Amino acid sequence: MIKSLARVLVLCTLILGVSACVTVEPPKPVIVNGAAGYLEQVDLPPGAVINIAIIDLDTPGSILAQKTFEIARAPVPFKFILPRDTVSENVNYGVVAMITYEGQVQFQTFNRYPVINNGKFTTEVLMKPVSQ
């Protein structure tokens, strides 16, 4: 009986020791950051709003993440923290930005600013004025 008890104690100790060594860490998030701005020397009116988004450059309307908020001046820093499982290796992601005032687009990106699957996680996004 003592031998059986000793075996059970040794077995329990081994099981506890092995289970304590196994740690499962969640996958690290994908972080994309940078700044969105324009070259013109223009003061934005109070109430100007910027929308910055990470999109699928090959699929119109496909937005991975976006942020919209009021701004007073540019450049505007941004940071996206994306769960790893929301990012696909087969998608050409890019950052786009647009500044609106009273529902009218004032500035927006016209060029592609690829990120993530090209190994680039920081970018500077240049917006240009939109003709009214």
N, C-alpha and C positions, 0 to 999 in steps of 0.2 A: 504494500500500500504506500509506503514511504517512497519507494522507487517510482511508482506511478505519479504520485504527487510531485515529485521532483521533476519528472519528465514534462508534466503539464506546466509547471512553473517555467522551465527552460523554454518550452515551446511558446508560451505566452510572451516571455521576454523577447524572444527572437521576432515574433510577429509584431510586437509593439516597436521594437527597434527598427525593423524594416519599414513599417508604415510611417514612422517619424521622419525617415530620410527622404521620403518621396514628397516633393512639393510640386504642385502644378501652378505655373505662373501664367496668367492670361497673356495673350499676344500683345506686344507693345502697339500703341496706336500709331497711326500715320499722322504726322504733323506737317502742315503746309503753312508757311508764313511769308510775309513780305509787306509791301506798301503799294498803294494805288494812288496815282497822282496825275498831274497834267503840267505842261510847260508854260502855259499862258499865265500872265500876271493878273489874275482876276480874283477879286474877293467874292466868296459865295454869300448869297443872301441868307439871313436867318431862316431856318426851316428847310434848307437844302438836305437832301437824303442821298446816301450812297448805298448801292446794292453791290456786294462782292460775292461771286459764286465760283464754285468748282464745278465744271461741266464736263460731259463727254464731248470732245471736240468733233467727233464723227457722227453723233446722233443729235439732231436739233431737238431742243426741249428737254434733254436729259440732264438734270441737275443732281449732283451728288450732295452738295451742301451749299448753303448761302446764308449771308448775314445782311441785314438792312438796318441802318440807323442814321440819325441826324448827324451832320458834320458842320463844322465851322470853317475848316480849312483843309487843304490837301498839302502834302501827301497824307494818306490815311493808312496807318499800320493795320495789318490783319493777321489773324492766326486761326487756323482750323485744326481741331483735334478730331480725327476720324477713327472710329473703330476699325481695326484691321480687316474684319470680315465684311465690311461694306465696300472695300476697294478690290477691284478686279485687275488681274495682271494683263488682261487683253484689251483694256480700254485706254484710249489716248485722252487723258485728263488735261484740263487747262483752266486757268483763272481768267475770268472776265469781270469788268466793273462798269458801273453806270451811275452818274450823278443826275438826280432829277430835282426840279423845283416846281412846286405847284402842278405836279403831274406832267411836266414837260422835261424831256431829256435835254440836259445841258452838255454833258460830256459822256463819252463811252469809249470802250476799247474797240479797235478795229483790227488789231493784230492778234495772233495766237500767242499765248503764254503757257506753254506746256509744263506740266509738273507731274510728279509721282513716278510714273513708269519710265521716265527718261533719267531717273536718278536725281532729279532736281526737286528740292522741297522748299526752296526760297526763291521768290521772284519779285521783280519790280514791274508793276503793271502801269503802262502809260495810256491815259485816256486822251482823246482829242475832242475839240468842240463839235457839237452837232449843229448844223445849219438849221435855222428856224424858218 
